[in-house]
Amino acid sequence: MALYLDVVRWQSSLRVLLLNAFFNGRKEPLTVVVNEHGFVSKVKVGIYKDLCRDAECVDLTAYGLAVPGFIDLHAHLRGLDLSYKEDEISGSKAAARGGYTAIIDMPNTIPRIDHVKALELKLERLSKGCFVDFGVSVTPPQSGDIEELRKLIERPEVMVIGEIFPEDLHLLQVVIKAVEVTKVRKVVMIHPESVEFVDECEKGLRWICRPLEAEVSAISFVNKVVEQYGGSRLKIHVTHVTNPMSLIYAKHFGFTVDTAPHYIYLSSDDEFEKGCIAKVNPPLRHSTTRDAMQYYIKYLDAVATDHAPHSIAEKQVQFSKCPSGISSIEIASSLVLNLVSKGVIELQDAIRLLSIGPAKILEIGEKWGCFKPKCIASYTVINLDKEFTIDSSKFYSKAQFTPYEGMKIRGVVEATIVRGTLAQLDGEIMTAKPLGKPLGDLIWH
C-alpha cells in the first residue's frame, strides 16, 4: 500500500499526523499536531490536511489503528563486548519493527552495568545507535558497594534496577539502602527463581529441575527483605512469570508482574522438540501451565519480550551447554495481538499489556502515547485483520532464528511513530539516523 507522505522538510519544526486512532474507546479519525520536541500540541477529531501546509505531514489514514506506543520493559540489546549477539542498532531496529516505541535495556552485558564507567559507555552506544526511545537498567555491584550504586541510580537515564538474577538476590538489601539514601523512586525488576531450587535437566524436563516452587520462593524472599529493611521508595516488579501461582503471590505482596509471550504460546514439548532454540530461563512449563497462563494473562500488568538474542553458533551445541534466551522483539506484540483475534483477550487488554501497563510501571503513564496536548507523541499502528507467517530470515535482529518459525498469526504492526516521527512502516525502517532519546530526559521535559 502506498503511503501519502507530504513533507516540507526545509524549515518546519511542526509535524502533523493523520491517523485512525483508538480514541475514547472507539476508532476515530484524528489530526495530531506535534511540536519540535515530540510532544502533542493539538488534537482535532477529523482529518485536516490543511494543517499540513506548513508542517511535515504523515498521512496514515490508509493504514490500521493508531494506539499508544508499545513499551518493552525487558530487552537485552547486548552490545559492548556482546555485540556479536546483538547491538544497539540491530536490536532497536528490531524493536521498531515490532511496534516498540521505547525499550528498557537490561544490564547483564560485558562489562556489567554496575559502575559509572560502564553506564557512560552504554549510554553513548544507545544515544548513537538506538532507533527508539530507551531507558537504562543497572545492576547492583557484586561487591555490595552502596556508594557506586547510588551514583548509578541518581542518573535520570536509569529507569530500572535489575533484572536482579537469582545469584544476586542477596544484594536486594543493598539496593534498598542505596535507594533510600538517594531519595529517588525506582523500579526494581526481579528474576523470580531461588538458586536452591535450580538444577540442570535434559531438554524437555527443565520445568521439573527449575520448578514452580523456585519462582514462588523467590517472590516470598523478596517480600521478606522489603518488609525487614523497608523500601518505601522501591517499586518491585516481577518479570517473566511462567505460571498463575507466581502471579497470585506477587499480586498479594503488591508487586507488579509481567510475563513473556513464550510462556503463553510455548511449552516443555517445544523445548524437547526444538532444543536450544527454545531454551529459556525460567524454563518453558508443561502445556497445562501454558494454557492456564493464557487465561490469566488479562490479570498481568504487562507483557515484556525478554528479547535475549544469541549467535546461532552458540545455539548449535549440546543442550546442557547452550545459553538460554530467544530473539522475540519483532514478533512479541503480534503474538499478543493474535490473542485478540482468537478471542482470548480484548483489544483494550492488549493495549494495556503492551503500552499503558508498562508506562504505569515506569510511572510515565500520564505523558505516554495519549492523544491530548503535552503527551509524548509515540504511537503504534496495528491491523488486527492482517495475517502473516513468522519468517526469522527477515528479522532485523542478528539472531535470525526462532521457535515460532512458520507460525501463522493474525495481528500486524504496520507503523511505529517515535515522538511524531515515522520510524517504521510496513516492516521497513524509515529513518536513516537513530531517533532514540533517554526516557528519563523526556518525562522531565
N, C-alpha and C positions, 0 to 999 in steps of 0.2 A: 504494500500500500504506500502510495507516495505521500510524503509529508509536505504540507504547505508551510514554508519557513520564510517569513517576510522579515528580513533582518536589516536594520540600519546600524551597521557596526562602527560607523565612523566616529560618532561622538556621543551617542546616547548612553546614559548611565541607568536608565529605566528599562525594565523588561516586562513584557505583558504575556501572560499565559492564558490561552483559550482552552478550556477544559470541560469535559463531562465529569463532574465531581460528585463524590458521595458526601452530600451536604444536608445537614439536619435530618439524617436518616433516610434520605432518598437521593436518586440521581437528579442532578440539576446542572444546566449549562452555566458555567461561571467564567467571568473575566477577572483575573487576578493580576494586579499591578505590583511589581516587586522593585524595591529600591536598590541602590548600588551595593548595599551591604547584604543583600539576600533575604531581607525581611519584607513581609507583606505590608504595603502601604494603603491598598484599596482593594475591595472586593465588590463586584457587581453581579447580581444574578442576571444571566443572559450573556450573549456573545456580542461584544462591542469592538468590532475590528477598527473602528475609527480611532481607538486609543493606541493603535499600532503605528500611527503615522510618525510619531517621534520617539519610537522605542524599538528595542529588539523584541520581536514578536514570535512566539511559537504557538502554532495552532495545532492542537492535538484533539480537536473535536471529532476527527475521523477514527480516533482510537477508542480504547476502553475507558474504564472508570478510574479517575484520579482519587487516591486515598492518602491519608497521612503517610509520610515516607517511612519505609521499614528501617528498623534498627536491629543490628545483630549484637547482642550482649556478649558474645563469646566466639571470637575468631582468632585463630593462630595464623597471623600473616608471616610468621617465621622471620625472614630477613637476617641481617647481620651475618654471623657465621653459618647460619642455616639457610642461606639464600638459594642453595641448590634445590631445596624442597619447595620453596615459595619465597617471594619477596613482596615488598610493599606495592610495587607496580602491578605484578600479575595478580596478587591476591585482591587488591582493591578494584581492579577491572572486573574480576570475577564477581565481587560484591555488587558492583554497579549493574552488571548483567542480571544478577539475581534480584534486583529491585531494592537493594540496601542503600540507603542514603547516608547512613552512618554506621560505624562499627566500633566495638571495643576490642583492641588488640591485646592479646594475652602475653604475659611476661616471661614464659618459660623458654626463653631464647638462649643463645650462646653469644655473648655473656648474658646471664640472668639480669633482668631489670630490677636489681636490688640495691643499686647505688647510683649516685647522681651522674657520674660519667656515662654509664650505660644508658640512663634515661635521656641524656642530652643527645647521644648518638642515635637512639631510636627516634626521637622527635625530629631530628634532622632528616633522617631517611623518610619518615612519614610526610613531613612537610614538602619534600621534594618529589615524592612518588605516589602519594595517595590520591585516588580519583574520587573518593567520597570523604565525608567528614569523619573524624576519628576521636576517640578517647583512648587514653593510655592506661593500662593497668600495671601495677608494680607488685612485687612480691617481697615479703619481709626478709632481710638479710639472715642467712643461716646462723650467723654469729649472735643474733639477737640484739644487734646494735639499734637501740631506740632512736638515737640522735640521727643516724643515717636514714632511718625510715621516716622520721619526722620531716627531714628535708625533702624527701620524695613526695609525701602526701600533701605537703603545703602547696605544691605546684598545681595551678588550675587545670593544666592539661591532664592531670591524673584523676580519672573518674572512678577507678575501681582498685581495690587492694585484692590481689588474687588473680586467677583462682588459686586458692591455697590447697595444695595437694595433700594426700594422706600423711606423707612423711614430714610435712611441715605443720600439721595441725597443732603441735605443741607450741608453736610460735604465736598462736592466737592471742595469748595474754600480752605478748609484746606489741601486737597490733593494737589492742585495746588501749594500752598505756600511751602509745605514740599518738593515737587519735585524740585521746583526752588531753594530752599536752598541747597539741596544735589547735584544739578547739574548733576543728572543722568536722563536718559530717561526711562520711564516706561509705560507699557500698563495699562490703567485704564479701567476696564470692568464694563459696566453699565447694570443693570437690568432695561429695559425700561418700567416702569409704574409709573405714578404720583399718589400719595396717594389720592388726592382729587377725583379721578375718580373710586377708588376701593371700591366695596361694596360686600356683600355676596348675593348669589343666590342659588336656588335649583339646583340639578345636571341637567346637560344638558343646563343650562341657564347662566352659569358663563361668557360666551362670551359677554353677554349683560351687566352684572354688572361690568365686567372689560373690557370695550370696547376698540376698536382700538384707540380711542382718547387718552386713557391713555398712550399708547406707544408713539404716535406722540408728545404728550405734554411733556413727559419726555425727549425725544430726543431734542426737541426745547429748553427746560430748560437747558440741559447740554451745548448746543451750546452757549446760552446766558452767562452762567457762565464762560465758557472758553474765550469768547470774552471780557468779563468785566475784568477778573482777569489775563488774559494772561495764557499761558500754552504751551510755545514753546517746552517744554520737555515732554509734555503729548502726548500719543497716545491713543485716545479714541476708545474703541471697544465696540460696542453694541451687546449684546449677546441674543440669542434665540428670535429673532423677529418672530412674528407669521403671518405677513401679508405684502404684497408688499409695502403698503404706508409707513410703518416704514423703510423698506429697502431704498426706494427712498429718504426719509427725511435724513436718516443717511448718505447716499452717497453724498447727496447735501452738507452736512456740512463737508465732508471729513473724516468721520469716517469709520472704518472697521466694518463688520457686519457678524454675523453667525446666523444660525437657528439650531434647533434640529430636529431629524427625526420625532418626534411625530407631529410636525406642518406640515409635508409633507404627512404623512400617515393617521393620525387620525383626527377626527372632534368632534364637540359637541355631535353628535349622539353616539360616543363611550363613552363619559362621562356619558350620560344618561343611556346607557345600562350596563356599567361596573362599574359605581360609583367610589368609592375611588381608585380603581386600575388604573383608567385613569385620576385622578385629578392631575393637574399640574398648576404651575404659570409661566408665564401668562397662561390663560386657553386655552384649545382647541377651535378653531374657527369653524364657520359654514363651511359646506362642500364646499361651493363655494370659500371661502377664502383658504381652504386647497388645493383645485385644482389649484388656482392661484399661490400658493407657489411652487407647483411642476414646473410650467412654469418658475417662477422667480429664481429657485434655482441656475441656472448657473450664475446669476449675484451676488451671495453672495461671500464673501471671504473665508468662511469656513462652515463646518457643525460640530457642537460640540454635545456631547451626552447629556449634563445636567443630567448625571447619578446622581440620587438623591434617594438612597435606604432608605426604612423604614422597620420596622418589620411588619410581616403580622398582628399581633395583632393591631398595630396602624392603619392599613387599614381596619379593620373589625368593625369599629364604625360608628356612624351616619355621613352622608356625610359632614355636616357642620363642624364636629369636626376632621375629619381625616386630616393628613398632606398631603401636595402636594408633588409630586415627584414620579418618576418611576425608576426602575433598567433597564438600557439600554445599558451599555457599551459593553456587549458581542455580541450584535446584531446590533448596530448602523451602523457600517461600512458596514455590509452586506445589510442593508436596503438601503444605498446609492448605493452600487454595483448593487443591484436589479434594480435601475433606469436605469443603463446602459443596462441591459438585456431587459428592457421594451422600450428602445429607447428614454427615456426622456432626458438623457444626454449622452455624450461620455465618454470613458474611461479616457481621459485626464482631463475632468471636475471632475470626481470622485477623481483622484489623486490630483488635485489642491485643492479640497474642504477638503480632509482628511489629506493631508500631506504638500504640497507646500504652500498652503494658510496659514494654521496655523503657519508654520515655518517663513513665511514672517511677519506675525503679531507679532511674538515674536522676530523678527529680528535675526534669526539664519539660514535664508534661504540658505546662501552661503555655509554653512557647513553641512546641514542636508540631510541625506539619498541619496546623489548623488553617482554616480558611477565614481568617479575620486579621485585621491590622495588628502589627507588632509580632506576628508569628513568623518563625523561620519557614521560608517557602520551599520546603523539601517534600516532594510527593512521589508516589509510586503509581504508575498507570497499569492496571491489570485488566485481563479479559478472561472471565470465568467460562466462556463458551468455547474457547480455543483448546485444542488438544495437541500434544506433541509427544514425541518419543525421546527419552533421555539418551543422549549420544555424547559420551565423555570426550571423544576426539575433538569436539568443538569447544571444549572448556577453555577459558582464559587462564585458569589455574594451571600451574605446572604439573599438578597431579592429575593427569588425564586418564583416570580410571575410577570406577565407582561400583558399589554393589547394586546400584539401581539400574545398571546398564540395560537398555532395551525396554524399560518400563514405560507404559503409556499413561500419561496423566493429563487431567483437564484443569487448566488454570495457568495462564501465561502472563509473565511480566512483559509488558510492551514498551514501557519507557520508565526512566529514572531521572528525576529532577532534583538537583542538589542546589539549594538556595537560589532557585529561579533559573538555573542553567541546565539545559538538557545534557545530561551526562551519558545516557544510553538510550538507544531507540532500536527496536526490533533485533536486539542482540548485538548491536554494533556500538562501540564507544564513539561518542560524538564530539569529543573534545581532545585536542592534541596535548594539552597541558593538564597536569593534575589539578583538581579542584579543591582537594581536601583541606580543611582547617580544623583546629582543635575544638571540640565541642565545648570545653570549659571556657574558651575565649568567647564563643558565640553567646552562651547563655548569660554572660555578664555584660553583654553589649548594651 
